[in-house]
């Protein structure tokens, strides 16, 4: 995330706030995005969300459904400070870098999982969403003389840039849906202002993608659970790349749900390319270390672990 010139010591968070009614139905979705000072900043020291707006009966404003004293609640999805500080050059570097290999991108997802465990900010799973960029460029001539025939022809270059990161936030935020993939997907869609990543049109220069659409890829340190496979399908990403396997996660006690070979066939039939086992050993090592004492919040049935 780009560094800020502000002198404030507050950390920057990507936040998705869900305002729910007393009956439990989601009444409104308020997306609060902070990147390069886009909307607002949340200070960890504030102790909670800002106070509700005082809606006066005479001011003509209508309070949102679910606000007020009817039992409404605000649910926030935040990145831990180590992944979101606007004053950290390493974080800024993650977003400024050009990634050219699957190993480079998977390394970042694994780093999210590993740091999440070491910092005590969630479970042993990390994810990242990248945009694949293909551009035409004219080679530069470094000899100082005239270009030879063919030297000035445009060439295509390809690389990926980081859009969002995610890590498992289930336990610290008391939310069973906040798996790494779901966090990364929601932050990416909030940042880009779209409910899907599949129809984001190019704003110029990215010339080689089908139908002139931008292409986004989800890298995750472990094969997704049943929920995250569904989230991947609906997210609009064009590619899914995984590290550790379902068996690796279940071997330390996690229940991954009804995930099977047919699940991935469905994704591929929907146009999502799937690549597995990228840096599996490194990703599985994070799981094994977490399994020695970390919280297994959705424990796998013993019959599955033993079988």
C-alpha positions, -999 to +999 in steps of 0.1 A: +000+000+000+016+033-009+032+053+019+014+083+032+030+117+038+007+122+068+022+125+102-005+104+117+005+072+135-027+054+127-026+023+106-045+020+073-071-007+069-092-020+041-126-022+057-159-037+046-187-028+070-219-048+070-249-031+087-273-058+099-309-055+111-321-069+144-336-099+126-302-108+113-308-098+076-282-077+059-298-044+054-270-023+038-234-027+027-211+002+033-177-002+017-150+018+034-118+017+013-086+034+023-058+035-004-037+066-011-062+085+010-093+075-009-120+076+018-111+074+054-088+059+080-096+038+110-074+041+140-067+009+160-068+030+192-103+043+186-118+014+204-145+007+178-164+022+149-173+059+150-204+070+168-237+067+148-250+098+130-276+117+151-306+116+128-329+144+138-366+140+129-366+174+113-335+173+092-350+153+063-325+124+066-336+088+068-315+065+090-303+033+073-322+001+080-306-017+109-291+014+126-302+027+159-313+008+190-330-022+173-300-045+178-282-035+146-244-043+144-215-032+123-192-060+112-158-049+100-132-067+080-098-053+087-062-063+079-038-065+108-015-035+112+016-054+099-002-058+066-018-025+063+003+003+078+005+033+054+040+041+068+057+008+060+080+009+030+079-029+027+041-029+022+044-001-004+070-022-021+047-052-024+022-031-043+048-014-065+066-046-075+062-064-108+057-102-103+067-125-132+065-161-118+041-182-099+067-188-072+070-151-066+033-146-061+029-177-040+057-166-018+037-136-009+006-156-001+027-179+021+044-149+038+009-136+047+001-170+063+034-172+081+034-137+094-002-140+105+007-169+127+039-153+141+021-121+149-009-139+165-034-121+142-052-152+128-050-186+113-023-202+091-037-192+057-028-164+033-039-152-001-033-125-026-050-113-058-029-101-087-038-085-120-021-099-151-008-072-173+002-075-209+015-044-226+033-034-258+065-015-254+091-002-277+127-015-269+151+012-259+184+015-278+213+019-254+241+023-280+236+059-287+234+054-325+207+046-349+185+015-344+191-014-367+162-028-387+137-044-364+150-029-332+122-004-330+094-029-333+070-031-303+073-061-280+048-075-256+058-077-220+038-096-193+038-093-156+015-092-126+008-065-100-006-069-065-042-058-060-050-071-025-038-095+002-058-115+027-051-137+057-073-157+080-090-134+105-117-158+119-107-159+155-095-123+161-126-108+144-151-134+156-162-141+121-163-176+107-164-164+071-131-144+072-109-170+055-078-156+036-094-160+002-126-143+012-108-114+027-086-109-004-116-111-027-137-086-008-108-061-005-101-064-042-137-058-052-140-029-028-108-014-040-119-017-077-155-007-071-170-038-086-190-068-073-171-090-098-136-091-112-147-107-144-159-077-164-134-051-154-126-033-187-092-020-195-085+016-191-058+015-218-025-002-226-033-038-215-037-051-250-037-089-250-065-100-228-097-115-243-125-091-249-104-063-236-111-073-200-087-072-171-076-105-157-072-112-120-056-143-104-061-156-068-031-171-051-037-189-019-014-207+005-037-237+008-064-253-013-097-234-006-124-249+017-159-254+004-169-218+012-139-203-004-143-224-036-177-209-039-163-174-033-137-181-059-163-191-084-184-160-079-155-136-075-147-133-112-110-143-110-097-160-141-071-182-124-067-200-090-033-210-078-029-231-046+000-242-024-007-267+003-034-293-002-067-300+015-050-331+031-023-309+045-050-287+062-070-317+074-039-334+088-037-308+116-074-309+122-091-283+100-124-293+083-123-282+047-158-293+039-171-311+008-142-304-016-134-329-043-120-333-078-154-324-093-153-290-075-122-281-095-137-294-127-167-271-121-143-241-117-125-250-149-157-254-168-166-219-156-134-206-172-112-205-142-077-220-148-065-240-118-029-246-109-020-267-077+009-276-055+030-244-061+055-243-033+035-269-014+062-278+010+068-243+022+030-236+025+025-269+044+053-261+068+033-231+081+003-254+087+024-279+106+039-253+129+005-238+136-009-273+143+014-277+173-006-252+194-028-230+172-066-228+175-084-252+152-116-233+151-136-257+128-123-291+137-124-319+112-144-350+121-120-377+134-131-401+107-119-377+080-086-371+097-080-408+103-091-419+069 
